[in-house]
Structures are given as C-alpha cells and as structure tokens.
Amino acid sequence: MTATEVSPSRADTPRPTRSRRRRTRPPRTFEQANRRLKWAMLAPALLFVGLMIVFPLAFTLDLSLTDAFGAVNADKSHIGLRNFADALGDARRFWPAVRRTIVFTVGAVVLETVLGLALAMLMRKPFRGMRWVRTVLIIPLLATPVAIGILWLLILDPTNGIANHLLAGLGLPRQEFLGSVGQSLPTLMLIDVWQWTPMMTLLLLAGLTTLPEEPEEAALVDGANAWQRFRYVVLPMLGPTLATALVLRAVDALKTFDILYATKGAGGGSDFEAETLNVYAYGLTFDYQEYGMAAAVLVLFTLFIIGVVVLLRRRGRGGRKNA
C-alpha cells in the first residue's frame, strides 16, 4: 500500500472550527447594584437642584452684562463688562460696602467662635441642669432674624429702651446704639453674636463629644495643665469640626440681610453706616431699579464668597497638616 493511499486527502479531513468565545461580563456584586440604584434614585433630585442653581446663576450673569433698568423684561442691550467696571470704580458706595461686609463678618464670626468654643468646653462634661442650659441656649435660634431685629430695636431704643435704663441705673451715660453712625455696625455685630453663638456652641459641642479621651488622659499623666491639654491635644483633634463650623458660619454671616434691613432700613441708615453688599444690591434692585448694575454686584459678591470659602478650606487643611 502506497503512502498516497494511506494518507487521507486534504478535502476529506474535517476543518477545525473556531469557536466564538462570547465575552461574558462578570456578575454584578451587591455593592455595584446598590451603587447604581442609588445614583438612579438620586438622579431626578440632582437634576432638579442643578437646574435650580444653574438657571438663576446664568440669568444673573447674563443680566449683569446688560443695561437693564426700570424692569427686568424691558428692552435692554448688552454692554459687556461696563457694569463691573462701574461697580469696581465706585469708591462712594461699593468699596465701603465691601469693607463693612468684611468687618461685620470677621468680627461676628471671631466672637461667635471664641464664645461658642468656651461654652462648648464648659458643657463638655455632664452636670446637673445641663438639659435646661441647652434648652435656654437654643432660644435665640428659634426666632426669625426679622423678629430678633425688631426686638433689639426696641431694647436699644435711645429714649425708651431697656438698655439705656440699665445703663442709667449703673450711673453710665446713655448710648445711641443703632441711632449712631459710629455705633451701628458694632451693635449689629453684637446682635448677630447673640443670635448665632448657640449654633457654634452646638456644632463644637458635637465635635467635642466624638473626641477620644485617651490622648487627653495621657497628657494629664505626663503633667500637662488644663491650658496645655486644650492647646496641644483637644484643639488639634477638634480642627476639622472647627474648620467646618467656621466655613458654615462665615458664609452665613456674609449673606446677612434680615437683621440689617429690619433695624436700619433701606441703605443701611442715613449715612449708609450699615450698608453691606447685600443691602447695597437690594437697594440697587428695588429702590433704583438698576437691574444690570445690581446683577453685576451680586456676581462680584458670589465670587467674593467663593474666594472666602476656598481660603478658609485651605487654612483648615494647612492647620490639620501642621497638627
């Protein structure tokens, strides 16, 4: 038998078939499915909130580039950055309003932080009547800012106010308080401190209750006194909570309007002594109907707030790294 007869022909040999391997996806884990479900459930709310944020910002930015006056829907033309140039060149109203905004915010927030931290440290350990103290502490937070402004306007009335009667009883001279050009802004800062110090106290007290006790006990064993334990142990551990409280309160203080308008009225007083950027923008909008200029001031104010938040967050991160 020859070799040709033994070996099968190429045509008779079956061709190897290439099996198509299907790319099978690994089964989803419970965490992946839960994550996708979470985003699917949150998507409508996030979309709604995003639209509610983006649309007003875009409308305000577009309005700031126009000469809108008298009515928002009136005929207007785009004038570029002229409103921003006019606002930044206004040394009579804009820059004094910026200065008052910074002074009011820094003064109020620093006092509220110091007093809030002191009260939080005092209430850190449980004592008899602590629930009543906390209840009394949050009373200023229950009323609206307008009601608080009217209340303090009556208390600080130069003629019939309780404050001047108390000063007279102590043999001290009467004060003008909100009726004085020089005393208006410091008085408003003290009113803000009275209202918002309880919030800082509660925030810092919540942070103090979460701190571990072992580092402070170790410092006590090493002979550290109360101030050293607070300065080198408690305060560095409280840094993240303190930074968050500062950012929240600073942003809120920058936007203060209710108390200022309820006590001093339009323009922040006869000599604009309490006019911050919020009050200034309100006056441009509803008193003078300069909508384009008011929108430009609000855009600058928004950028100013964003800059403050970024600065505070960087300071907070730098403090935590140094600690």
SELUM-226243 format. One line per 5 residues: number of its first residue (from 1); their letters; for each residue x, y, z of N, C-alpha, C. Coordinates in steps of 0.02 Angstrom, whole numbers, plus 50000, padded with zeros to 5 digits. Atoms other than C-alpha are relative to their C-alpha. Example, Ala and Ser with C-alpha at 12.3 -4.5 7.8 and 13.67 -1.06 7.14 Angstrom:
1> as> 50045/49941/50000/50615/49775/50390/50045/50060/50000 | 49958/49941/49997/50684/49947/50357/49961/50055/50037
end
This chain:
1> mtate> 50044/49941/50000/50000/50000/50000/50045/50061/50000 | 49959/49939/50007/50070/50167/49948/49981/50052/50052 | 50012/49947/49951/50083/50322/50054/49941/50043/49982 | 50057/49959/50022/49954/50409/49947/49935/49968/50018 | 50063/50034/49983/49825/50278/49983/49987/50001/50075
6> vspsr> 50010/50001/49927/49855/50282/50171/49979/50069/50025 | 50015/49932/49974/49852/50470/50198/49936/50026/49970 | 50063/49973/50027/49681/50547/50181/50013/50065/49962 | 49994/49939/50040/49656/50686/50058/49982/50061/50042 | 50013/49938/49963/49650/50866/50115/49926/50017/49999
11> adtpr> 50071/49985/50004/49471/50878/50057/49960/49959/50049 | 50037/50043/49954/49419/50731/50166/50010/50018/50073 | 49987/49984/49930/49498/50798/50325/49954/50057/50023 | 50045/49946/49976/49375/50900/50428/50039/50061/50023 | 49968/49937/49979/49422/51082/50454/49983/50016/50073
16> ptrsr> 50014/49982/49930/49441/51138/50632/49957/50063/50003 | 50046/49943/49993/49301/51254/50679/50023/50043/50058 | 49981/49953/49948/49344/51409/50777/49938/50018/50041 | 50057/49985/49956/49228/51426/50923/50003/50073/50022 | 50005/49930/49980/49174/51604/50955/49986/50005/50075
21> rrrtr> 50008/49992/49928/49202/51642/51132/49963/50064/50015 | 50039/49942/49980/49071/51757/51199/50030/50032/50062 | 49973/49964/49943/49134/51889/51313/49945/50008/50054 | 50050/49999/49947/49034/51858/51468/50022/50049/50054 | 49986/49952/49948/49026/52001/51594/49994/49966/50068
26> pprtf> 50005/50029/49933/49059/51955/51773/49936/50023/50033 | 50062/49980/49967/48904/51956/51879/50010/50060/50046 | 49996/49942/49958/48868/52116/51969/49996/49980/50074 | 50003/50012/49929/48902/52117/52152/49943/50041/50031 | 50054/49963/49966/48776/52182/52278/50019/50073/50008
31> eqanr> 49979/49931/49991/48881/52338/52308/49993/50039/49935 | 50006/49965/50064/48886/52381/52122/49927/50014/49983 | 50071/49990/50013/48699/52355/52102/49970/50053/50045 | 50025/49950/49953/48665/52457/52257/50024/50070/49981 | 49973/49935/50020/48778/52597/52194/49962/50027/49940
36> rlkwa> 50037/49977/50059/48690/52605/52026/49928/50018/50017 | 50068/49984/49979/48520/52602/52109/49999/50066/50037 | 49997/49938/49963/48573/52742/52223/50003/50060/49953 | 49995/49945/50047/48625/52854/52079/49938/50008/49958 | 50062/49996/50038/48468/52810/51982/49945/50034/50041
41> mlapa> 50050/49968/49958/48361/52862/52129/50015/50074/50013 | 49981/49931/49987/48460/53022/52158/50000/50044/49938 | 49993/49961/50061/48468/53075/51976/49945/50053/49992 | 50050/49946/50008/48298/53166/51969/50009/50058/50048 | 49990/49946/49951/48332/53263/52129/50062/50041/49983
46> llfvg> 49940/49963/50018/48509/53307/52074/49989/50043/49939 | 50015/49961/50060/48446/53363/51904/49959/50062/50017 | 50042/49943/49981/48313/53473/51983/50040/50052/50038 | 49959/49952/49962/48434/53551/52107/50051/50034/49955 | 49952/49970/50046/48562/53577/51970/49968/50054/49957
51> lmivf> 50035/49950/50041/48435/53668/51861/49982/50061/50042 | 50018/49944/49956/48378/53774/52009/50061/50042/50018 | 49940/49962/49985/48558/53825/52038/50029/50032/49937 | 49968/49976/50061/48621/53843/51860/49960/50056/49967 | 50041/49951/50035/48473/53940/51789/50004/50070/50032
56> plaft> 49994/49932/49971/48474/54085/51916/50070/50030/49991 | 49933/49974/50009/48663/54099/51904/50011/50023/49928 | 49992/49981/50070/48660/54101/51714/49959/50062/49984 | 50042/49942/50013/48516/54226/51712/50030/50063/50031 | 49968/49942/49968/48604/54341/51836/50062/50022/49963
61> ldlsl> 49940/49983/50038/48766/54331/51739/49983/50035/49935 | 50021/49968/50062/48677/54374/51577/49972/50070/50013 | 50029/49935/49983/48582/54516/51661/50054/50050/50019 | 49946/49955/49980/48745/54587/51730/50037/50030/49940 | 49967/49976/50060/48807/54612/51552/49955/50046/49959
66> tdafg> 50048/49958/50035/48657/54721/51504/49991/50066/50037 | 50017/49936/49968/48595/54897/51541/49928/50000/50023 | 50069/50007/49979/48430/54833/51612/49984/50053/50053 | 50020/49947/49954/48338/54974/51700/49925/50007/49998 | 50072/49989/49997/48160/55002/51758/49960/49936/50006
71> avnad> 50034/50065/49998/48103/54821/51727/50047/49948/49971 | 49955/50053/50023/48189/54656/51702/49984/49982/49927 | 50019/50020/50067/48089/54617/51544/49996/50059/49951 | 50000/49943/50046/48110/54791/51470/50055/49992/49948 | 49949/50003/50052/48212/54822/51314/50068/50017/50029
76> kshig> 49932/49990/49974/48396/54807/51354/50049/49976/49949 | 49946/50019/50046/48559/54789/51263/50061/49979/50040 | 49939/50024/49966/48720/54701/51308/50054/50053/49994 | 49948/49948/49997/48856/54820/51361/50066/49973/50024 | 49937/50029/49980/48993/54698/51406/50012/50005/50075
81> lrnfa> 49979/49997/49930/49086/54723/51569/49996/50070/50030 | 50003/49931/49976/49037/54905/51593/49972/50004/50071 | 50027/49999/49932/48932/54868/51748/50052/49980/50052 | 49948/50021/49954/49077/54777/51829/50052/50056/50010 | 49952/49945/49994/49194/54922/51790/49972/50057/50042
86> dalgd> 50031/49947/49960/49070/55047/51862/49997/49982/50074 | 50003/50022/49930/49048/54943/52020/50068/50002/50033 | 49933/50001/49972/49234/54918/52047/50030/50070/50005 | 49976/49931/49996/49263/55104/52017/49959/50044/50046 | 50043/49960/49956/49129/55160/52140/50031/50001/50070
91> arrfw> 49969/49993/49934/49226/55221/52292/49953/50029/50052 | 50047/49970/49952/49072/55300/52371/49954/49950/50032 | 50048/50048/49972/48956/55151/52394/50026/49928/49998 | 49981/50070/50007/49032/54987/52330/50055/49980/50048 | 49943/50020/49958/49201/54981/52417/49987/50011/50074
96> pavrr> 50019/49997/49929/49135/55048/52583/49954/49942/50021 | 50043/50057/49984/49002/54911/52574/50041/49936/50006 | 49955/50058/49994/49139/54782/52544/50036/50002/50067 | 49965/49995/49936/49235/54847/52694/49954/49983/50058 | 50047/50015/49946/49081/54841/52806/49982/49926/50001
101> tivft> 50015/50072/50002/49042/54664/52747/50055/49960/50032 | 49943/50036/49971/49217/54606/52792/50004/50011/50075 | 49995/49984/49929/49218/54696/52960/49944/49964/50039 | 50056/50033/49966/49046/54630/53007/50010/49925/50004 | 49991/50073/50001/49087/54451/52955/50056/49978/50046
106> vgavv> 49943/50021/49960/49258/54441/53035/49987/50011/50074 | 50013/49986/49930/49205/54524/53197/49949/49953/50030 | 50053/50044/49973/49046/54422/53219/50024/49928/50004 | 49980/50070/50001/49122/54254/53170/50054/49986/50052 | 49948/50010/49950/49276/54276/53281/49970/49998/50070
111> letvl> 50031/50001/49934/49171/54320/53433/49957/49938/50010 | 50043/50059/49993/49047/54180/53399/50042/49937/50008 | 49958/50060/49993/49188/54053/53380/50031/49996/50069 | 49969/50001/49935/49277/54104/53539/49949/49985/50055 | 50052/50012/49949/49118/54112/53644/49970/49930/49993
116> glala> 50028/50067/50010/49048/53954/53564/50046/49945/50024 | 49953/50050/49977/49207/53857/53598/50005/49999/50076 | 49997/49997/49927/49213/53918/53778/49938/49967/50031 | 50061/50031/49974/49031/53868/53809/50000/49925/49987 | 49997/50071/50014/49059/53701/53724/50047/49963/50048
121> mlmrk> 49954/50031/49952/49208/53664/53836/49969/49997/50070 | 50032/50001/49935/49106/53710/53990/49946/49946/50004 | 50053/50050/50000/48965/53593/53938/50023/49932/49976 | 49974/50064/50024/49080/53453/53884/49986/49944/50049 | 50013/50050/49949/49062/53361/54048/49929/50008/50026
126> pfrgm> 50069/49994/49976/48885/53321/54108/49996/50029/50070 | 50012/49970/49935/48819/53420/54256/49925/50006/50011 | 50071/49995/49984/48654/53445/54343/49970/50062/49966 | 50034/49946/50035/48534/53550/54241/50027/50014/49930 | 49971/49988/50066/48631/53530/54078/49946/50003/49946
131> rwvrt> 50053/49998/50049/48471/53494/53982/49966/50069/49999 | 50031/49934/49998/48395/53658/54041/50046/50053/49970 | 49953/49952/50029/48552/53752/53995/50000/49996/49924 | 50002/50007/50073/48549/53680/53819/49935/50027/49971 | 50065/49974/50024/48364/53722/53802/49999/50075/49998
136> vliip> 49997/49927/49998/48392/53902/53854/50049/50026/49946 | 49948/49978/50047/48544/53911/53741/49974/50006/49929 | 50023/50000/50070/48448/53874/53581/49941/50047/49989 | 50057/49955/50009/48309/54001/53614/50013/50053/49947 | 49989/49950/50054/48392/54136/53503/49993/49971/49930
141> llatp> 50005/50031/50066/48390/54011/53359/49928/49988/49978 | 50069/50017/50016/48201/53987/53368/49964/50057/49965 | 50034/49943/50029/48151/54163/53316/50031/50017/49932 | 49975/49978/50066/48168/54234/53140/50044/50061/50008 | 49955/49941/49994/48304/54364/53108/49963/50066/50000
146> vaigi> 50037/49937/50000/48174/54498/53070/49970/50014/50068 | 50028/49992/49933/48087/54468/53237/50055/50019/50050 | 49945/49983/49955/48255/54474/53326/50023/50071/49988 | 49981/49931/50014/48299/54636/53237/49951/50049/50031 | 50049/49955/49970/48136/54718/53292/50004/49999/50076
151> lwlli> 49994/50005/49928/48158/54652/53469/50058/50042/50026 | 49942/49962/49978/48332/54726/53485/49992/50074/49983 | 50014/49930/50016/48272/54886/53402/49962/50033/50057 | 50037/49974/49942/48151/54907/53548/50044/50003/50062 | 49957/50001/49940/48280/54857/53679/50051/50056/49998
156> ldptn> 49947/49950/50006/48410/54978/53612/49975/50069/49980 | 50028/49934/50017/48293/55124/53582/50034/50053/50044 | 49963/49950/49960/48390/55281/53636/49958/50034/50054 | 50042/49963/49953/48240/55356/53727/49967/49954/50051 | 50039/50043/49956/48133/55216/53798/50025/49928/50005
161> gianh> 49974/50068/50000/48243/55062/53776/50023/49978/50069 | 49980/50028/49935/48281/54946/53921/50075/50007/50010 | 49927/49997/49993/48468/54952/53884/50022/50066/50031 | 49980/49936/49972/48482/55138/53920/49976/50010/50071 | 50024/49998/49931/48377/55121/54078/50049/49962/50046
166> llagl> 49951/50038/49961/48501/54988/54139/50065/50039/50007 | 49939/49959/49996/48648/55100/54096/49992/50058/50047 | 50012/49944/49954/48569/55246/54188/49999/49976/50072 | 50000/50027/49932/48541/55135/54340/50070/49985/50025 | 49931/50013/49980/48726/55092/54340/50043/50063/50000
171> glprq> 49963/49938/50000/48774/55275/54326/50040/50012/49937 | 49964/49993/50064/48835/55259/54146/49960/50045/49953 | 50036/49956/50047/48793/55382/54007/49959/49960/49950 | 50043/50032/50051/48656/55341/53883/50037/49995/49934 | 49969/50013/50064/48707/55272/53714/49948/50003/49944
176> eflgs> 50045/49997/50058/48634/55296/53542/49989/49931/49968 | 50004/50067/50028/48669/55116/53488/49985/50003/49925 | 50016/50002/50072/48580/55091/53320/49985/50068/49971 | 50013/49933/50025/48542/55276/53308/50063/50039/49985 | 49936/49967/50011/48727/55320/53298/50034/49973/49938
181> vgqsl> 49964/50022/50060/48831/55315/53140/50059/49956/50019 | 49941/50038/49980/48984/55251/53232/49985/49937/50038 | 50016/50058/49959/48895/55127/53345/49955/49949/49966 | 50049/50044/50033/48776/55047/53220/50029/49933/49982 | 49970/50063/50022/48892/54917/53145/50023/49957/50059
186> ptlml> 49983/50042/49942/48968/54859/53312/49939/49973/50036 | 50061/50024/49967/48793/54848/53386/49968/49943/49961 | 50027/50054/50042/48733/54742/53240/50042/49937/50005 | 49957/50058/49990/48883/54629/53262/49983/49964/50065 | 50018/50030/49936/48836/54601/53445/49932/49966/49996
191> idvwq> 50065/50034/50010/48657/54561/53394/50009/49934/49964 | 49987/50062/50036/48721/54433/53271/50035/49949/50045 | 49966/50045/49953/48835/54360/53405/49950/49970/50049 | 50051/50026/49954/48688/54345/53524/49957/49946/49967 | 50044/50049/50032/48587/54250/53395/50036/49936/49980
196> wtpmm> 49969/50058/50032/48716/54134/53317/50055/49967/50041 | 49954/50035/49957/48836/54093/53459/49974/49931/50022 | 50025/50067/49982/48720/53950/53514/50011/49948/49945 | 49988/50048/50053/48738/53869/53343/50072/49977/49999 | 49930/50019/49997/48927/53873/53353/50013/49956/50061
201> tllll> 49991/50041/49940/48916/53803/53529/49977/49929/49989 | 50026/50068/50012/48809/53656/53474/50044/49962/49951 | 49957/50033/50048/48921/53618/53325/50065/49977/50032 | 49936/50018/49968/49081/53621/53427/49990/49950/50056 | 50014/50049/49948/49000/53526/53570/49990/49931/49970
206> agltt> 50007/50065/50034/48951/53389/53448/50068/49972/49980 | 49933/50023/50016/49132/53382/53390/50039/49978/50061 | 49963/50019/49939/49199/53376/53568/49977/49932/50027 | 50025/50064/49974/49087/53229/53614/50026/49940/49961 | 49974/50056/50041/49164/53124/53474/50075/49990/50008
211> lpeep> 49928/50007/49993/49345/53151/53526/50018/49944/50050 | 49979/50052/49953/49436/53006/53609/50029/50032/50064 | 49976/49974/49936/49482/53030/53792/50072/49978/50015 | 49934/50027/49983/49646/52930/53789/50056/50051/49991 | 49945/49951/50006/49760/53069/53719/50000/50052/50055
216> eeaal> 50003/49950/49947/49699/53194/53847/50020/49969/50067 | 49980/50034/49938/49719/53067/53988/50075/49988/50001 | 49928/50009/50003/49896/53029/53929/50037/50066/50014 | 49969/49935/49986/49938/53215/53930/49993/50018/50074 | 50009/49986/49928/49866/53229/54106/50050/49961/50042
221> vdgan> 49951/50041/49965/49978/53086/54163/50070/50030/49993 | 49934/49970/50011/50128/53175/54086/50009/50067/50035 | 49994/49938/49961/50091/53328/54193/49976/50062/49964 | 50024/49941/50035/50008/53444/54066/49941/50031/50038 | 50055/49966/49967/49893/53576/54140/49940/50006/49954
226> awqrf> 50061/49996/50039/49719/53618/54078/50010/50037/49934 | 49988/49962/50062/49777/53750/53953/50042/49961/49950 | 49958/50040/50045/49913/53637/53882/49961/49943/49969 | 50041/50054/50029/49790/53494/53861/49953/50027/49947 | 50045/49970/50049/49670/53609/53772/50039/50022/49938
231> ryvvl> 49963/49972/50056/49803/53692/53663/50032/49947/49956 | 49959/50047/50038/49905/53541/53611/49965/49932/49988 | 50034/50065/50008/49780/53396/53624/49930/50009/49971 | 50070/49994/50020/49598/53450/53612/49992/50040/49937 | 50009/49955/50058/49613/53593/53487/50023/49969/49934
236> pmlgp> 49982/50033/50064/49712/53495/53354/49951/49946/49980 | 50049/50052/50018/49589/53350/53364/49933/50030/49978 | 50063/49967/50018/49444/53472/53351/50006/50040/49936 | 49988/49959/50059/49520/53554/53197/49951/49991/49943 | 50048/50008/50055/49408/53475/53062/49931/50027/50016
241> tlata> 50065/49973/49981/49249/53515/53158/50001/50076/50004 | 49994/49928/49995/49309/53691/53194/50003/50033/49931 | 49996/49972/50068/49353/53721/53011/49932/49998/49966 | 50067/50004/50030/49181/53660/52954/49953/50051/50029 | 50042/49950/49968/49093/53769/53082/50017/50071/49977
246> lvlra> 49979/49934/50023/49195/53920/53028/49975/50015/49929 | 50022/49989/50069/49154/53896/52844/49924/50012/49997 | 50073/49992/50001/48968/53874/52876/49979/50068/50028 | 50020/49937/49968/48956/54024/52992/50024/50060/49961 | 49974/49943/50038/49066/54137/52886/49957/50013/49938
251> vdalk> 50042/49991/50059/48962/54106/52730/49932/50029/50019 | 50065/49975/49977/48802/54136/52827/50005/50073/50022 | 49992/49931/49979/48870/54296/52904/50011/50047/49941 | 49992/49958/50060/48923/54362/52734/49934/50016/49967 | 50065/49990/50032/48743/54343/52674/49949/50033/50045
256> tfdil> 50047/49970/49953/48665/54431/52824/49964/50059/49968 | 50040/49945/50028/48523/54543/52768/49941/50018/50047 | 50063/49989/49964/48369/54521/52879/50008/50049/50058 | 49989/49958/49942/48437/54599/53039/50019/50071/49979 | 49978/49934/50022/48521/54741/52945/49942/50041/49973
261> yatkg> 50055/49963/50030/48366/54788/52848/49945/50015/50051 | 50052/49990/49950/48247/54766/52996/50017/50055/50049 | 49979/49950/49950/48349/54881/53108/50019/50067/49969 | 49974/49938/50030/48425/55009/52988/49962/50021/49938 | 50039/49980/50057/48306/55007/52840/50041/50000/49936
266> agggs> 49968/49998/50065/48350/55041/52659/50064/50040/50003 | 49937/49965/50003/48529/55092/52626/50043/49991/50062 | 49961/50011/49940/48587/55035/52797/50006/50061/50044 | 49998/49940/49959/48548/55204/52877/50006/50062/49959 | 49999/49936/50035/48550/55387/52834/50067/50014/49967
271> dfeae> 49933/49989/50027/48739/55388/52803/50030/49934/49974 | 49979/50067/50024/48748/55207/52738/50048/49966/50049 | 49952/50026/49950/48834/55161/52902/49997/49926/50010 | 50007/50073/49993/48769/54982/52900/49985/49967/49933 | 50014/50027/50067/48760/54953/52712/50054/49950/49981
276> tlnvy> 49955/50052/50025/48841/54788/52666/49984/49987/49927 | 50012/50015/50071/48848/54712/52492/49929/49975/49987 | 50069/50023/50008/48681/54625/52518/49951/50058/49999 | 50045/49942/49996/48594/54786/52569/50011/50046/49940 | 49986/49958/50058/48680/54880/52428/49967/49972/49937
281> ayglt> 50032/50032/50058/48622/54755/52297/49924/50005/50003 | 50072/49993/49991/48446/54759/52369/49977/50070/49981 | 50019/49932/50017/48441/54948/52355/50004/50014/49926 | 49995/49991/50072/48502/54945/52176/49942/49968/49963 | 50053/50037/50034/48367/54820/52131/49931/50031/50011
286> fdyqe> 50070/49982/49985/48210/54881/52220/49992/50075/50013 | 50006/49928/49990/48248/55064/52258/50016/50040/49937 | 49979/49963/50059/48336/55119/52099/49985/49964/49934 | 50016/50041/50059/48283/54980/51977/50058/49995/49950 | 49941/50009/50043/48460/54966/51910/50017/49925/50000
291> ygmaa> 49995/50072/49996/48445/54781/51875/50067/49974/49972 | 49935/50021/50027/48601/54764/51768/50056/50012/50049 | 49948/49984/49951/48710/54851/51897/49993/49955/50062 | 50010/50043/49942/48631/54751/52039/50023/49929/49986 | 49978/50067/50017/48664/54588/51948/50076/49996/49999
296> avlvl> 49927/49999/49999/48846/54637/51924/50027/49999/50071 | 49979/50001/49930/48863/54673/52110/49990/49931/50031 | 50013/50067/49973/48785/54505/52151/50050/49949/49973 | 49949/50045/50028/48905/54415/52033/50067/50010/50037 | 49939/49987/49962/49052/54501/52118/49995/49974/50071
301> ftlfi> 50011/50024/49932/48978/54458/52287/50006/49923/50003 | 49994/50073/50003/48963/54274/52236/50072/49978/49993 | 49929/50016/50007/49144/54270/52179/50037/50013/50065 | 49969/49984/49936/49193/54352/52344/49987/49944/50051 | 50017/50054/49953/49101/54217/52444/50039/49937/49982
306> igvvv> 49962/50060/50021/49182/54078/52341/50073/50007/50021 | 49931/49990/49979/49353/54155/52374/50009/49991/50075 | 49996/50009/49927/49319/54161/52561/49997/49927/50019 | 50007/50071/49985/49264/53979/52563/50065/49962/49982 | 49938/50033/50021/49419/53923/52466/50057/50017/50049
311> llrrr> 49948/49980/49953/49532/54023/52582/49993/49965/50067 | 50011/50033/49936/49453/53952/52739/50015/49925/49997 | 49987/50072/50007/49463/53774/52674/50075/49987/49995 | 49928/50009/50004/49647/53794/52629/50033/50012/50067 | 49973/49988/49934/49683/53868/52800/49986/49939/50045
316> grggr> 50017/50058/49960/49591/53721/52879/50044/49940/49984 | 49957/50056/50018/49691/53593/52780/50071/50012/50023 | 49933/49986/49977/49853/53682/52821/50008/49991/50075 | 49998/50009/49928/49811/53682/53005/50001/49927/50020 | 50001/50072/49984/49772/53495/53004/50067/49968/49982
321> kna> 49934/50029/50017/49938/53457/52914/50052/50019/50052 | 49952/49978/49950/50036/53560/53039/49990/49964/50066 | 50014/50036/49938/49948/53472/53182/50025/49929/49997
end
